[in-house]
Amino acid sequence: MALEIVRIPVLSDNYVWLVHEPVSGETMVIDPAVAPPVLEKAEELGWKISQIWNTHWHPDHTGGNVEIRQATGCTITGPAAEAGRIPTLDVQVKGADVVRLGDVTADVLDVPAHTAGHIAFHFAEDKAAFVGDTLFAMGCGRLFEGTAEQMFGNMRALEALGDDTAIYCAHEYTLSNGRFALTVEPDNRALVQRMAEVIALRDRGEPTVPTTIALEKATNPFMRAASVAELAARRATKDAA
């Protein structure tokens, strides 16, 4: 049976993901920025949180760890390379490790660049990837602790997951990302059409994620970059915008 995934909007533009495996009844949280909305949603659904998975150390991804663990006794898993910056970690993982939620498993992917030890979680059978701040709808994460070469490699690694893979990112940045993408490829018909859809969704107060690898390959300038140099130039232009 497929995973049940619930989006929880928090702060100004963050998304926390609540993931339920219905066979075992186990539930985990991806990147809880804060605790109360997560605990409230789990209680509303009748789900007991047993795990937290962190993709990287930033406080808007780990800020709810302590309170959720105090309330539930859950186990917290996250990047071994950032264990010194996530003191709440119980389990440290790195690329090529496998993590389990009930009866399903996810592969851990190393995707450094936004932070030095950033990881992602890929549920191959469910065709779902939780990518934190590495890949966004029509954008990618800022290079706070890594390089354009690393981010270019991340785009290729995520691209290899397959067109039908759903991408669950951690922020609602799509509208601003799309505006930048149009400055790069104003004649991209798929991008123009997507932006019209995104504007309509946001005007109604509706979310624009998850996205898919296929959609990003068609409209995301960072995934569509043909070289590291081109990716770096696009990143520099976006940062200056």
Backbone torsions as a table, in degrees:
resi	resn	phi	psi	omega
1	MET	NA	141.8	-174.5
2	ALA	-69.7	152.8	173.2
3	LEU	-61.3	148.1	172.3
4	GLU	-105.0	124.0	-173.2
5	ILE	-123.5	126.8	-177.7
6	VAL	-120.7	131.6	178.6
7	ARG	-88.2	132.5	177.1
8	ILE	-123.9	106.5	178.2
9	PRO	-75.6	132.4	179.4
10	VAL	-140.0	167.1	-178.4
11	LEU	50.9	-144.8	-176.8
12	SER	-87.9	-33.3	-176.0
13	ASP	-152.6	15.0	179.9
14	ASN	-83.4	150.4	167.9
15	TYR	-120.0	127.6	168.6
16	VAL	-102.0	140.2	-177.8
17	TRP	-111.2	126.9	176.1
18	LEU	-102.9	121.9	-172.3
19	VAL	-120.9	124.0	-175.6
20	HIS	-118.8	130.0	176.7
21	GLU	-103.0	107.3	-166.7
22	PRO	-70.9	-23.2	-178.9
23	VAL	-69.2	-49.2	179.7
24	SER	-85.4	-22.4	-175.2
25	GLY	81.8	8.3	-177.3
26	GLU	-81.4	145.9	-177.8
27	THR	-133.1	139.5	175.2
28	MET	-134.3	165.5	-178.6
29	VAL	-119.3	133.8	173.7
30	ILE	-98.7	120.6	170.2
31	ASP	53.6	63.4	179.2
32	PRO	-74.7	107.9	177.4
33	ALA	-66.1	-41.7	179.1
34	VAL	-139.3	162.3	-174.0
35	ALA	-95.0	-45.6	-168.7
36	PRO	-53.8	-47.7	-179.6
37	PRO	-63.8	-31.2	180.0
38	VAL	-69.7	-47.5	179.2
39	LEU	-64.0	-38.7	179.2
40	GLU	-65.1	-43.7	-179.8
41	LYS	-65.9	-42.9	178.6
42	ALA	-60.9	-42.3	179.0
43	GLU	-64.7	-41.1	179.0
44	GLU	-59.4	-39.3	-177.7
45	LEU	-84.5	-11.5	-176.8
46	GLY	76.3	27.4	-179.2
47	TRP	-104.9	136.8	176.0
48	LYS	-99.8	121.4	-179.1
49	ILE	-75.1	124.3	178.9
50	SER	-114.5	-14.8	-178.6
51	GLN	-144.8	153.5	165.0
52	ILE	-123.0	135.7	172.7
53	TRP	-117.9	123.9	177.3
54	ASN	-103.3	137.3	176.1
55	THR	-89.7	-28.0	178.1
56	HIS	-164.2	175.7	-165.6
57	TRP	-83.3	-12.4	-172.6
58	HIS	-54.9	139.5	-175.1
59	PRO	-57.2	-29.8	178.7
60	ASP	-78.6	10.4	173.0
61	HIS	-124.1	-13.5	-176.1
62	THR	-126.4	-3.3	-172.1
63	GLY	-61.6	-23.6	-179.4
64	GLY	-95.1	1.0	-174.9
65	ASN	-54.7	-53.9	-172.5
66	VAL	-62.9	-47.7	-175.8
67	GLU	-66.8	-38.4	178.7
68	ILE	-67.7	-40.6	178.6
69	ARG	-65.8	-39.2	178.2
70	GLN	-62.4	-35.2	-177.2
71	ALA	-81.0	-26.6	-170.7
72	THR	-123.5	-19.4	-174.3
73	GLY	74.5	20.4	-175.1
74	CYS	-69.8	163.7	175.1
75	THR	-97.3	140.1	-177.5
76	ILE	-113.3	125.5	-178.8
77	THR	-116.9	140.1	178.9
78	GLY	-166.4	-174.8	-172.0
79	PRO	-68.4	125.7	178.6
80	ALA	-59.0	-36.2	-177.1
81	ALA	-67.6	-14.2	-179.1
82	GLU	-119.7	18.5	-178.1
83	ALA	-58.5	-32.9	179.0
84	GLY	-67.3	-18.0	-178.7
85	ARG	-108.2	-3.0	174.9
86	ILE	-126.6	80.8	-173.5
87	PRO	-65.3	-12.5	-178.7
88	THR	-84.7	-3.5	-174.7
89	LEU	-64.1	134.4	171.0
90	ASP	-100.1	-33.6	-176.8
91	VAL	-127.9	128.0	179.9
92	GLN	-107.5	131.1	-177.0
93	VAL	-132.2	163.5	178.5
94	LYS	-146.0	174.8	-179.5
95	GLY	-52.2	138.1	-179.1
96	ALA	84.4	-7.2	171.4
97	ASP	-74.2	163.0	178.3
98	VAL	-123.8	132.9	177.6
99	VAL	-116.6	156.0	-172.8
100	ARG	-125.2	137.4	169.6
101	LEU	-123.8	103.4	-177.3
102	GLY	58.7	-120.5	-176.7
103	ASP	-93.9	7.6	-179.7
104	VAL	-122.6	158.1	179.9
105	THR	-123.3	156.2	175.6
106	ALA	-130.7	141.9	174.8
107	ASP	-85.4	140.5	175.3
108	VAL	-91.7	132.0	179.1
109	LEU	-115.8	133.7	171.6
110	ASP	-81.1	120.9	179.1
111	VAL	-134.3	63.5	-177.6
112	PRO	-72.6	152.9	172.4
113	ALA	151.8	-56.1	174.2
114	HIS	-60.9	-49.7	165.1
115	THR	-128.8	162.4	-172.4
116	ALA	-65.6	-30.5	-176.6
117	GLY	-115.0	19.1	-176.5
118	HIS	-54.9	136.8	175.7
119	ILE	-126.6	167.0	173.5
120	ALA	-132.5	162.1	-179.4
121	PHE	-122.1	125.5	-175.9
122	HIS	-118.9	115.2	172.6
123	PHE	-90.8	95.8	-173.0
124	ALA	-63.0	-44.7	-177.2
125	GLU	-66.7	-34.3	179.4
126	ASP	-90.4	-1.4	177.5
127	LYS	53.5	52.0	-179.0
128	ALA	-138.9	138.1	177.8
129	ALA	-132.5	133.7	177.1
130	PHE	-105.5	111.5	-164.8
131	VAL	-112.6	6.0	177.6
132	GLY	57.4	-122.8	-178.2
133	ASP	-110.7	28.9	178.4
134	THR	-89.1	-55.7	179.7
135	LEU	-116.7	128.5	173.9
136	PHE	-115.7	166.8	172.4
137	ALA	-63.3	115.0	-179.3
138	MET	63.6	22.5	178.6
139	GLY	-159.9	-176.6	174.5
140	CYS	-144.1	168.2	-176.8
141	GLY	-71.1	152.8	175.8
142	ARG	-64.5	149.7	-177.9
143	LEU	-87.8	71.9	-178.5
144	PHE	-71.9	-40.9	-173.0
145	GLU	-130.0	11.3	-177.2
146	GLY	-139.9	-164.2	-172.0
147	THR	-121.8	164.5	175.1
148	ALA	-62.9	-34.9	177.9
149	GLU	-60.4	-42.5	178.2
150	GLN	-64.8	-43.5	-178.8
151	MET	-66.8	-37.1	176.1
152	PHE	-60.9	-42.0	176.8
153	GLY	-63.4	-37.3	176.7
154	ASN	-61.5	-42.3	179.7
155	MET	-60.7	-40.3	179.9
156	ARG	-69.8	-39.3	179.9
157	ALA	-66.0	-41.3	179.6
158	LEU	-71.7	-37.8	176.4
159	GLU	-56.1	-36.6	-177.4
160	ALA	-70.2	-10.8	178.7
161	LEU	-69.5	-19.3	176.8
162	GLY	112.4	145.3	-174.8
163	ASP	-57.7	-33.5	-174.7
164	ASP	-89.6	9.1	176.9
165	THR	-74.8	127.4	176.1
166	ALA	-81.4	135.4	-177.2
167	ILE	-110.5	116.5	-180.0
168	TYR	-104.1	100.6	179.7
169	CYS	-96.9	176.6	-167.6
170	ALA	-106.2	4.5	-178.8
171	HIS	-143.9	152.6	173.4
172	GLU	-94.6	79.9	-179.5
173	TYR	-110.0	7.1	-165.3
174	THR	-61.3	-42.2	-176.1
175	LEU	-63.4	-47.7	179.9
176	SER	-68.7	-37.6	176.7
177	ASN	-61.4	-42.3	-178.9
178	GLY	-65.0	-36.6	177.7
179	ARG	-61.4	-41.0	176.8
180	PHE	-66.8	-43.8	-178.4
181	ALA	-56.4	-36.2	-179.6
182	LEU	-68.0	-25.7	176.2
183	THR	-73.0	-23.7	-179.8
184	VAL	-85.2	-43.8	-176.5
185	GLU	-132.0	68.8	-177.4
186	PRO	-63.3	-20.0	-178.1
187	ASP	-99.0	8.2	178.3
188	ASN	-76.9	106.2	-173.7
189	ARG	-64.3	-37.1	178.7
190	ALA	-63.8	-38.4	179.6
191	LEU	-68.7	-43.8	178.7
192	VAL	-59.6	-44.7	179.2
193	GLN	-64.9	-42.3	-179.7
194	ARG	-63.7	-41.0	-179.9
195	MET	-62.9	-37.2	176.7
196	ALA	-61.8	-40.3	178.7
197	GLU	-68.0	-40.7	-179.9
198	VAL	-64.5	-44.0	179.2
199	ILE	-59.9	-42.9	179.4
200	ALA	-63.7	-42.5	178.5
201	LEU	-62.2	-47.3	-177.0
202	ARG	-69.0	-32.4	175.7
203	ASP	-62.4	-28.8	178.1
204	ARG	-91.5	1.5	-179.0
205	GLY	73.7	23.8	-177.8
206	GLU	-100.2	152.2	-179.2
207	PRO	-74.7	160.1	179.3
208	THR	-115.2	3.0	178.2
209	VAL	-126.4	153.2	14.3
210	PRO	-73.1	163.9	173.8
211	THR	-114.9	-169.9	176.9
212	THR	-133.2	159.6	176.3
213	ILE	-60.4	-40.9	-179.5
214	ALA	-59.8	-43.9	-179.0
215	LEU	-66.3	-38.7	178.8
216	GLU	-69.2	-37.9	177.0
217	LYS	-61.3	-29.4	-177.5
218	ALA	-86.7	-24.5	-168.3
219	THR	-134.9	-8.9	-175.3
220	ASN	-94.3	115.7	-175.6
221	PRO	-63.6	-26.0	-179.4
222	PHE	-80.2	-34.1	174.4
223	MET	-75.7	-26.9	-178.5
224	ARG	-87.3	-7.2	179.6
225	ALA	-59.8	136.0	-175.5
226	ALA	-88.8	-10.2	-177.3
227	SER	-155.0	164.1	176.1
228	VAL	-61.8	-41.0	-179.1
229	ALA	-61.2	-41.5	179.6
230	GLU	-67.4	-40.9	177.4
231	LEU	-60.8	-45.5	-179.6
232	ALA	-61.7	-40.7	179.8
233	ALA	-65.1	-40.8	179.6
234	ARG	-67.5	-40.1	179.0
235	ARG	-62.9	-42.6	179.6
236	ALA	-63.3	-40.3	179.4
237	THR	-65.2	-42.2	179.6
238	LYS	-65.8	-42.0	-178.9
239	ASP	-65.0	-30.1	-179.0
240	ALA	-83.7	-13.4	-174.8
241	ALA	-74.1	NA	NA
